[in-house]
Amino acid sequence: MQEWANQLCENRQFGSKMTDSKYFTTTKKGEIFELKAELNSDKKEKKKEAVKKVIASMTVGKDVSALFPDVVNCMQTDNLELKKLVYLYLMNYAKSQPDMAIMAVNTFVKDCEDPNPLIRALAVRTMGCIRVDKITEYLCEPLRKCLKDEDPYVRKTAAVCVAKLHDINAQLVEDQGFLDTLKDLISDSNPMVVANAVAALSEIAESHPNSNLLDLNPQTINKLLTALNECTEWGQIFILDCLANYTPRDDRESQSICERVTPRLSHANSAVVLSAVKVLMKFMEMLPKDLDYYGTLLKKLAPPLVTLLSAEPELQYVALRNINLIVQRRPEILKHEMKVFFVKYNDPIYVKLEKLDIMIRLASQANIAQVLAELKEYATEVDVDFVRKAVRAIGRCAIKVEQSAERCVSTLLDLIQTKVNYVVQEAIVVIKDIFRKYPNKYESVIATLCENLDSLDEPEARAAMIWIVGEYAERIDNADELLESFLEGFHDESTQVQLQLLTAIVKLFLKKPTETQELVQQVLSLATQDSDNPDLRDRGYIYWRLLSTDPVAAKEVVLAEKPLISEETDLIEPTLLEELICHIGTLASVYHKPPSAFVEGSRGVQHKRLAGSSGSGESVESPDTGSAAGVSEAPPAVIPSQGDLLGDLLNLDLTPTTTGPPPPASTGMQMGAMDLLGGGLDSLMGDESEPPPIPLRTDTPQSPQLPHQSPSPPDYSPTELGGDLGGSPAMGAPFGAPPATMPASFNAPVSGGLDDLFDLAGGVGMPMGAYNPPKTLWLPAMKAKGLEISGTFVRRAGVIQMEMTLNNKAMSVMSDFAIQFNRNSFGLAPAGPLQILTPLSPNQSIEAALPLSTVGPVMKMEPLNNLQLTFPSVTNEKTAG
């Protein structure tokens, strides 16, 4: 519509003083009646002026649908400009006036046989845009004639019309044989007809992935490659995208296709370049790496990608996101082009960050000195976010290129000496990762890190420093003092810091048990008794019970050798990367997500794979094939993305586990507890003899436990704990064994599936009976002419119900109540009528329950739990709702 509006605003003749902008400035009343009279005028010029006024009004949002029959009567004209305007009006209003639109059918049929090919094409284009079921069957014959028209412009327009008609009525298109005609157009002599036929078939195939419409074979591929050199840039994109779906028979055919596609790399349109790169990246998988042409192709791919980085920042970003994928798959393509990814001072932040990421991916022993010098320069910039990323990049380089680790650590120490707060904090976070990668190698820098302890105020940096102190506590003389300084403000710290502090102090205790007894008691007490964070409480209880039952095992668990971290952690999972490579040049390559993750209604989207990646026997599954296709073939181990976790949770087996007899109910928990610092200390100091068990208290009754609350360890006396613990009353319950008897709720039978996960079965820690939220005021009397409604949602006998209290605060009787649910996020709808049989007298209230179903129409609401109801009632013949 914008195109037509622009045409109206242009001068019709060179040197004309009158412009079409005047049509957009009229605001007088009674305009519709004047236009109606002008449209029925006998003068052609006056009629054209009237149609222009109608289109101008339509463009600015005025409703001129009342003029539909008058505008349709103007279709009978030889003036091409007037006909275009009338067709534009038809496309806009045909859906709202379907009965009137049938009036235009005869004109369409007539225009499809007009001697002027422009009019024939205009007619068939408009036919495809009129989405009215009533008239589609009348348009089949004109469309069939246009598909076989002698003029290629008409044929290419008709090809696109088939795709539009298929979207309206797929069965009609198949019955009329239009799909076969469309396939025949791939062999057309005109390259633009071929391109549009490919585009139409591809669009239809996307909505019907199992239809196999694009039956690609060597003969068809040859025709497409021939047309590739002669059609427009968008036609080339359609053909290249189609070629990317083809799997060559052997490496010779793959090489042949690559040779014919390679010239597209020098095209001026970046979309054509990326589509060509996509085809080449896929077909390279079929080429042997020792082939001379393989090396030549790698060299040819680099210049066009580099050229894309000289465009506007927005295009640069799209190119960089695609290059990021290409570099992860084939870093050798751009390994000599590091300098083009160096950041410029005037680059937007989103371009800077993407370049930084690619620099790290291309970093190698050959160019690491150059990269580190550049990153050190970036760390002195004024943009805080960019500086943080640059410092992290130095750490990633150290982890990726082992030979450069010492140089990277030295660079980080130089940055710490700058005393710039956010630089220091990022450097400490990075050095923690370097310690994980190269343990016992760079501990000499710990003293420098500890000097900056007081300046740390960000949770991640504080947590990293605490981890370093806990990990190397035996080498830091005052480690207990450092950790105790963090403990002073324990409740004010973030959860990340609290968890790290808890673990670090337990590590310190296991390494220096005689010096840190009170410190470990204090942190465990804070974590288990004074904290309401479930993660912190759980970890605290795990450590408490580990230390109280088997200190040697605790030492093996807490101080176990940790796996080395790898630079590969930020790489895209290989299976997803293969799919994204097949979507280069699309939104999927910018988001780095498969189309199914962000395209609504994309259930039929096929997951694409690279051609050569199936060498191990993989085959592309059809979308309707479930994951349980067979038991003989184990699915590949794939790390789920964050968006898939909810789907995995919902796929849990909800049926109770019935294999084997139920476990016998126990009345107590035998933990074999030992004195932590009595006999347990001997074990830590090297004495492997088995200490005597601590006598458990049975004379003190257990305090009742709240649902979902872990049991607190009982208050043991120092004598019972071996006499060495020295617990202070101010510290709460001293360190000791877990309770001898578990609460009654912990002996509940265990069921399987999701019920256990959410305690829906009334299992562990769940009181009998479900929680029903109290009623809240939904509709105040002031807004509903005296009718006040309060309500809540409950589940009774597995059925969702809406329970309401209706209160009549008006001065008249209310009756004939009804309720209507608007579309909502959960598909909630009444399962039956609202049963309120007696009239509601003034100052009287009545209870009502309405069963609900979840099969109603669904529409995402903002916020998600928003629910809109319409509640009419009759009050002395007046409506209140």
N, C-alpha and C positions, 0 to 999 in steps of 0.2 A: 504494500500500500504506500510505503514511503516513496518508492520509485515513481508511482503515479502522481503523488502529491508534488514531488519535485518537478515532474514534467509540467504540471499545471502552473508552476511558478516561473517557468522559463518563457522567454519571448518566443512567440510563434514565428515571427518573421524578423529578419535583420533590419534594424532601424525603426522598429515599431515602438511608438510612444506608449501604447497601452500594454500592460502586463496582466498575467492571470492572478497576481496577488490580490487584486480587488475582490475576487470571489470569497476571500477568507475574512473580509472585514465587515460584512453585512450582519446586523443583529436586529433588524426590525421585526416587529410582530406581524403575524398574518402572512409570513413568508411562504409557508407550505401551500396555501391557496394560490398565491401568485405563481409559484413554481409549477403547480398542477396545470394552470392555464397556459403557461409558456411551453410546457412539455407537449401539450396537445395543439400547439400552434401549427399553422400550415407552412410557415417560413422555416426553412432548414437552418438558417443561421441563428434564429431565435431559439430554436429547439436545442441546438448545440450549446448555446450559452446557458440555457436552463439546466442541461445535464451537467455542465461544468460546475454550476452553483450547487447542484445536488451532491456531486462528488466532494466538493470543498467542504460542505456541511458534514458529510459523512466522515471526512478525514479528521475534522476537529472534534468529533464525538457526538454530533447532533443526531437524533433519531429521525431518519427520513424514510423509514420503512413504509409509511403510508403512501408513498409515491410509487410503490413497486409496480403496479399494473401500467402506470403511465410511462415509467422508464423502460419497461419491457417492450412497449409499443414502439419505442425509438430504435429497436434492434434492426428493423427493416430499413437499412440505409446502406449506401455504397461508400460512405465516408469512413475511412479506416480509423481516424482519430475518434470519431463519435462511437464507433462500434467498440473500440477498446474501453472507453469510459463506461459504456453500458455493461460490458462483460465484467468490469471491475465491480460495479454495483451489484451485479448478480452474484458474484462470488461471496460478497459480504453479507447479503441478506437472504440468499436462497434457503439457508438452514432454518431461519425464523419464519419463512413464508413458503413451505414446501409445496402447498397446493397451487400457489401462484407460479412457482418456478416451472411447473409442467407446461405453462404457456410458452416457455422459451424453447422447448424441445424441437419443434418444427424448424425454428430458425437455426438451431445447431446443426440439424441434419442438412439443411439447405447450405449453410456456410461451409460444411465439410466437403461440399462438391463445388465450391466457388473456384473459378479459374485462377484466382490469386492465391499462391501458396501461403502467403502471410496470413490471409484470412482463414484458410483451412487450418493452419497451425494454431492460430489464435482460438479458433472454435474448439479444437481438441484439447488445448491446454486448459481452457475454462471448464470444459466438461469434467476434466479430472479434478478440478478444484471445488466443484459443487458437490458437497458431501451429503446428498439427499438420496436415501434408498429408493424412493418412489420413482425416480427418473433414471437410475443407473441402467436398468434393462433396456431403456429406449436408446441408450448411447452406445450399445455394443456394436451395432452395425456400422455407424459412422466411424467408430474406433478401428474396426476391422479394415475398413477401406483406407484409413489413414496409415495403418501399419504397412500397407502395401503400396503407398502413394509413390508416384514417380519422383517426387521432389524429396531430397534427403532431409531438408529442414523439417518437413512435415513428419517424416518417419522418426526422426530423433525425438521430436516432441511427443509423438504417439507412444514411443517406448517408455518415456517417463510416466505418461498417463496410465499405462498398464499397472505400474507399481502403485500409483495412487488409487486406482480402482480396486486393486487387490486388497488394499488396506480397508476399503469400505465393504467389499463383498468378495471374499477370497473364493468361495465356492462358485460364484458366477464366472469369475475369470478362468477358473480351471475348466468349467463346463463349456465355455465358449472357445477353448483352445488357444487363448491368448498367450499362455506360457510357451507353447510350442513355437508360435510365431515369433515370440521374443528371442527364443534360442536361435531361430533361423537368422535373426538380425545380427548375430555375432559374426556371420559370414558376409555381412553387407560390404559393398565396395567403398562406402563412405566411412572414414575413421570416426567421425563424430557420432554417427548412428551406432557404430560398434561400441563406443565408449558409453553412450546412454543406455544401450541394451545391457551392458555389463553392470552399470550402476543400478538399473532397475532389478535385474536378477539378483544382485548381491543384497539389495534391500529386502526383497521378498524372502531370500534364503535366510536372512538374519532372524526374521520372525517365524520361519519354519525350518529349523536347522536340520531336520531329518529328511527334507524333501529332495535333496541331491539335485537341485535345479542346475547348478553350475557343474556339469559333468565335464571336468577339464581333462583333456587328452592332448598328446603332442600336436595334433593337427589344429585344435582350437588354440593352444598356446602360441603356435606359429602365427595364426591370424591376429591374435592380440598383440604380439610383438611387432608385426607389420604395421598395425594401426597406431602403435605407440608413438612412432616417429612423426605422425602427421596430425594428430588431434590436438586440441587445446590443452592448456596446463591442467585444468580440472579433469578433463577426459583422461589425461595421463595418470592422474592420481587414482581414478577409478580402476584403470587397467592394472596399475602396479599393485594396488591392494588385492585385486583378484589373483594376480600372479603369485602373491605371497601365500595364498591358500593352496597352491599346487605343490605336490611332492614329486620331484623328478625321479625317473626310473633308475638312473645311475649317475656317476660323477661326470660323464661326458655330456649328458643332457644338461646337468646342472651348470657346467662350465659354459656351455653354449648360451644358456639363458643369461648368465652373468655378463658375458661379453656383450650381449645386445642391450642389457639394461644399464651398463656402466656409463654410457654417454649422458644419461639423465642426471648424473651427479653434478654436471656443470650447468644445470638449469638455473635460471634466475629466481624461480619460485622456491622458497624454502620447503614448502609442503611436498613438492615433487622430489626434492633432494632427500628428504627424510623417508619418503615412501620407497625411493630407490635403495636407500641404505637398508631399510627393512628387508627388502627382497634379497639383497646381497648377503646380509647377515644370516638369513635363513639358509640360503643355498650354499654358503661357505661350509656349512656343517657336512655337506656331502663330498667336499673336495679333500683329497689327501693332502696332509700338511707338507709333504715333501715335494709336491707339485710346484713347478716354477710359477705357474699362473697364480697359485695361492699367495705367494709372496708379493707378486705384482698387484694383486687385488687389495692386499693390506695397505700397500703404499698409495693406491688410488683412493682409498676411503678417507684418508686423513685430510687432504686439502679441502674438500667440500665441507667437512665438519668444522674446520678452522675458519673457513669463510663465513659460516653462519654466525660466528661470534663478533662480526663487525657490524651487525645489524642493530636495531633499536634494543633498549634494555629488555623489553617484554619478549621480543623474539630471541634474544640471547638466553633468557631464562628457560624458555621452552627447549632451545637447542641444548643447553647445559643439562637439563633433566634427562634428555634423551642420551646425551654423551655419557652421563653417569651410568646408565644401564649398559651402554656399549663397552665402556671401560671395565665394568665388572665382568663382562663376558669375554672380551678380548682386549686386554690392556695393551697388547703389542701394537695395536693400530695407532695409538697416540703417544707411545712411550718417548718419542723424540720431540714432542710438541709441548713440553712442560711450560715454556715461557708464555704461550698464549693464554694460559690460565692464571698468570700472575694478576693480582688485583690492581685495578686502576683507581686513582683517588676519587674519580667522579662516578664510579659504579654504584648503583643502588645496593642497599644492604642485602636484598635477596639474591642478587647476582654475586656479590662478594662471598656469601656463605656457600653458594653452590660451587663456585670456583675453588674455594678452600677444600671442600669435600673431594673434588676431583684431583686436586694436587696431591692429597694424601694417598689416593688410590693409585696414582702414577708414581709415587715416590719409590725409589730403588737405590741400591748402593751407588749407582753411577751418578745420580743427580741429588743425593741427599744433602750435600753441602750447600748447593744452590737453594734447595727448598728451605733448609733451616735458617739461612741468612734472610730469606724472604719472610719467613714466619716471625723471626725475631723483630724484624722491622714492623710487621703488622701489630705486634704486641705493644707498640708505643703509640698506636693510633688513639684518636679521641673517642671513637665509637665503642662504648663499653661492651655491648654484645659481641661485636666483631673481635675485640681484644680477647674476650673469654674464649671464643671459638679458636682463635689463633694459638692461645696457650694450650688448649686441649689438643690441637692438631700436632703440636710438638711432641706431646706424650704419645699420640697415636703413631707418629713416625718412629719413636723409640721402640714401640712394641712391634711395629711391622718390620723395620730394618735393624736387625740385632747389632750389626757393626756400628750403627750410628747411636746406640743407646747412651754411651758415655758422653758423646758430644751433646746429645739432647739433654741429659741431666745437667751438664755444665751450663747449657743455655738457660735452663729453668732456674738454676741457682743464681745466675746473673739477673734474671727477672725478679727473683725474690729480693735481691739486694736493692732493687728500686724502691721498695717499701710502699708501692702503690697497692692499696688494700685489696681491690678485686683481682689484681694480677697475682698477688701472693696466695690468695685463697684458691684460685684456679690451679696454680702451680702445685699446691699441696695435694689437691684432689688427683692431679695427673701423676705426681710422684708415687702416690699410693698404688696406682695401677702399674707403674714401672716396678715397684717392689713385688707385686704379684707375678709379674712376668719374669723378673730376674731376682729370685730370692737370694739373700745373703751376698749381695754383690755391691750394692750402693748404700749400705747402712751408714757410711761415714757422713752422709748429709743429714742424718736425723738431728744432730745437735743444732744445725742451722734452722731446721724446721721448728724445733722446740722454742727457739728464740722469738718466733712470731706467734706464739700460742695466744697471747693476750689480744692480738688484733683480729682473731677469727670471730666473725659474727654470723656467717652463713651456715645453715644446718649441714650442707653437704661437705663443706670444708672442715667443720668441727668433727663431723663423723669420720672423715678421712684421717684426721690427726689422731683421734681416739683409737682408730684401728691400728695405726702405725705404732702408737705407744703400747697397746695391748699385744700386738704381734711380736714386738722386739723388747718386751718388758725386761727380760733378763739382761739386756745390754744398756738399759737406761737406769742409772742409779736412783733417781728420784721419781720413778714411774708411778709409785703409789701416791706421791704428793700431786703429780700432774693430774691423775685421774680423780683424786679427791677434790681438786679444785673444780672440776666439771660437775662433780656430784652435788656440790653445794646448791646449785640451782636446778636440780634434777627435774622438778615438776614444771619448770618454765621452758625446758628444752623441747624441741620437736621430737616426734616419735622416732624418726630416723636416728637422732643422736642418742635418745634413751636406749634404744635397742643395741646400738653399738657400744655404749658405755657399759651396759649390763654384760655383754660378751667379753669386753676388754678386761673388766675387773675379775670375771671368772677365770680368764686366761692368766691374769696376774696372780691370782690366788693359787692356781695349779702350779705355777712356776715358783712362787715364793709363799708357801702356805703359812709359815710361822709369822710372817710380818704383816699379813693382810687379812687376819681373821675378822676384825671388826668391820673392815671396809666391805668385805663380801657379804657379811650379815646385813649391813646397812643397805646395800644396793638391792639385795633380794627382798628385803622388807619393803623398800620403796616400790619395787616392781610388782610385788604380789599383793600387798595389803593396801597400799596408798594410791595405786593407779587403777583407773577404770578402762584403760586400753586393753582390749582382749589379746592382741598380739604380744604386748609386753608382759601381761600376766602369764600367758601360756609359756612364753620362753623362760620366764622366771621360775615357774613351777617345774619345767623340764630340768633346768639346771639344778634346782633345789633337790629334786628326787634323784638325779644322777649322782650328785655329790654325796647325798645321804645314804645311797645304797651301794655304790661301787665307785670310789674315787679313781681307781685305775682305769675303769671303763670311761669315766668322765674325761680323764686325761687323753685317752685314745680318741675320743669323739671330738672334744673341743680343740685339742692341739694337733689334730690330724693334719697330715701334709695336704695342702690345697692344690687342686689342679691349676696348671699355668693358664693364664688368660691368653686369648689370641686376638689378633687384629681383625680376624674374620667375623667377629661378633656383630659388626654393623652392616655386613653384606646382606643383600636380599637372598632369601632362601632359594636354592637352585631351581626348583620346579616353578616357583613364581617368576623368577628371572626369565626363564625360557618363555613363559607366557607373555611377559611384558615386552620382550624383544619382538614378538610377533605382533605387538600393538604399537610399535614405534610410529611416531607421527600422529598419535591420537591422544585424547585426554588421559587414557590409562598410563601412558608413558610419562605424563607430567605429574599425576597423582602418585605414581608408583603403586597402583592398586589395579587388580583386574576389573574389567568393566562390570562384572556382576556385583562388585562391592559398592558401586555408586550409581548404577543405572537402574531405575525402577522398572519392575516387570521384566527383568533380564533372566528369567528362569531358563529360557531357551538358548542362552549364550553358550557357545561351545568353548571349552578351554583349549587354546591352541598350544602346540608344542613345536619346537624346532625340528627340522627334518632329520638331522643326524643324531639327535638325542635318543632316538628309539633303537639304537644299535644293540642295546642290551635286551631287546625283546619287548620293549614297551610298546603299547599301542594306544592311540587316542580313543578314550571311551566316549560313547555318545552320552548326551546330557541326561537321558532318562535311565542310564545304567547306575544302579546303586553301588555303594562301596562294598557291599557283600555279594559281589558277582561270583565269587567262588572261594573256596577255602584253601585251594592249593596255591594261590598266588597271594603272597603277603603284600599289603600296601606299603609303599615307601614311607620311611619315617620323615614326617614333615613337621617342622615347628609351626604351630598355628599362629596366624597373625592375631592382633588384639581383637579385630572385628569378628573372628571366628570363635572366640571363647564362649560367647553366649550360645551359639549354635551347638557347640560341643556339650555345654551344660544341659541344654534342652534335649539332647539326644541320649541322656542317661537312661538306663533301663529302670523303669519305675516299678517293676514287679519285684515282690519280696524274694529274697534268696531262700530257696527251699532245699538245696542240696545238703544232705546230712542232718543229723538230729540237732535240735537247739541246744546251746550250751547250758550246762546246769547253773542254776542261780546260786551265786555265792553270797555268803553273809559277811564276808570280810575280804580285805585285800592283803595278801601276804607279800610283803615287799622285801623281806630279809634285810631290814634296815641296820645300818651300823653307825657307830659314832664317827662323825665327820672328822673331828680333830682329836679324837682319842685314838682308837685303833686305826681309823682312816688315815690319820696323819702319818702313821708308821708306813702304811702302804705307799703314800706319796714319797716318803723319804727313802724308800727302798726295801722296807720290811714286807715280804710277801705273805707272812703268816696270816691266817684267817682270824679276825678279831671276833670277840663274842658279840652276839646280837644284843641290841638295847631292849630292855623290857618295855613292852607297850602298855600305855595307860588304858585301863578299862573301867576305872571307877568314876571318871568324869563323863557325864552324858554328852553326846554330840549335839552341838547347836544346829538347829534346822538350817538347811541350805536353800537359798533362793534359787529359782529356776535359772538355768544357764550361768550359774556362778560356780567357779571352781572352788573346791573345799580348801579352806585355809589349814596349814599345818597346826596341830594342837600345841598348846602351851606346855612344852616339856620343861622340867626343872633342870638346872645344870647338872645335878647328880645323875639324872637319867641319861644325859648326853655325854657322860664320862667325866664331868667335872672340869674340863678344860675350856669350855666354850666361853664362859664369862659374859653371858647375855645381859644387856642393860634393859631395865624396865621401860625406859623411854623409847627403846627401839622396837616395841611391839613384841610379837612372838619371836623367840630366839630360833637359831638355825637348828633344824632337827629332821626327823623322819616324817614321812607322810602319815595321815591318820590310819589307825588300825582298822576302823570300820567305815565303809563308804556310806553316804546317805542313802535312804531307801530309794530315792529316785534313780540312783545309779544302778540299781539292780533290775531295772525295767527290761522287758524283752527287747531284743534288737531286731528291727525289720530291715529290709534291704531297700536299695534304690534311693530316690530323691527324698522320700519321706524322712529318712534318717538325717539327711543333709540339713533339712530345715526343722527337724523335730516335729514334723506334722503328725507323726503316729503316736504322739504322747509318750515318746521314749525318754531318753536321758534328759533329766532336768526339766521335763515338761509337765505342768500340773494337768489334772484331768479336766476336760471341758475346754472348748476353744474360747479365745478372747473375742468379745463383741464390743466394738467401739460404741460409745454413748451417742445418742442422737444430738445433732447440731441443728441450728436454725438455718433452713435453706431459703425460706421466703418470708420476709416480715410482712405483717398485716398492712402496713402503710403502702406497700408496693402492689398489693393484690386486692385492694378494696375490701379489706377486712379478713381475708383468708390467710392464716398463718400456718406454715408447714415446717415441721422439724422431721428429720429422718436420719437413717444410717443404712449401711449395707452389711448384711450378715450372710453366713452360709449355714443352712439347716438341712441335714440329711443329704448333703452333697449338692443342694440346690441354692443358687444365689438368690437372695431376696432383698427387696427394698422395703424396709419397715418405716412407716411414717405415722406421725401424729398430726391430724388436721384439726385446727382450732378456729372456730367461727367467732371473730371479734366484731362482726358487723351487726347491724340492727335488724337484719332480715334473714330468712331461712335460705340455706344453700342446698342445691341438689344437682343431680346429673353430672357427677364428676367424671372426668376422663383424663388421660395422660398420654403424652406423645414424646418419644425420645428422638432427639436429633442425632445425626451421624456422629460417632465418637470413636476414640482410639481403640476401644476394646470390643466393639460390635455388640454392645449391650442393647437389648430390646425387650419389651414385655413378652413374657411367655403366655400371657392370657390377659383378659380385660381386668380393669381395676374394679374390685367388688366392694362398693359402698352402696348398700341398698336403701338405707334409711336417710331421710333428709337431715341436714345438720342445722340445728336450731341455734339462735344467738347464744353466745357464751358457752357453747357446748363443744367438746372435743371428742374425737373418735380415732381409734387405732386402725390402721390398714396395712396389709402386707401384700406386696406385688411380686410374684415369682418372675425371675429374669432369665433370658437365654443369651448366649454369646454368638448368635448366628446372624445378627443384624448387619447392616452396612457399616463398613469400617472407614474412618477418615482420621488421619493424624491430627490431633488437636494441640494447641499451644496454650497452656502447658499440657503435657501428655494426659494427665488425669482430669482434664476439664470435661464436664458432662452437662449438656444443656437440655432442659425439659420444658415442655409446654403443658400447662395444667389449667385448662378452662373449667369453669363451673358456672351454673346458672344461679343468679341471686335476684329473685323477683324480676325475671326476664332480662336482667342485665348480666353481661359477662364480666367475670373477674378472673384474671389469669396472669 
